[in-house]
Amino acid sequence: MGKKSNKRSEYVLFNVIYEDGSQRSNRRVPLEALEGLEKDLPARQIIEEQDREVAEKSGKPALAIKSLVRA
């Protein structure tokens, strides 16, 4: 039997506001993606990629992000 990994994934939560005025709360972005000099900039790219994947599965177009705020 293998050992369980003690490494716990940590996330930063973001509230996302879209161009159409809709909002999604508590979108998760891995903490290690935000540790560089760019601060929260990679979060937008990660959330946009998540949105594209959901849009492909649902058949609906992805919405454009207006702003991101840490939750």
Secondary structure, 3 states (H helix, E strand, C coil): CCCCCCCCCCEEEEEEEECCCCEEEEEEEEHHHHCCCCCCHHHHHHHHHHHHHHHHHHCCCCCCEEEEEEC
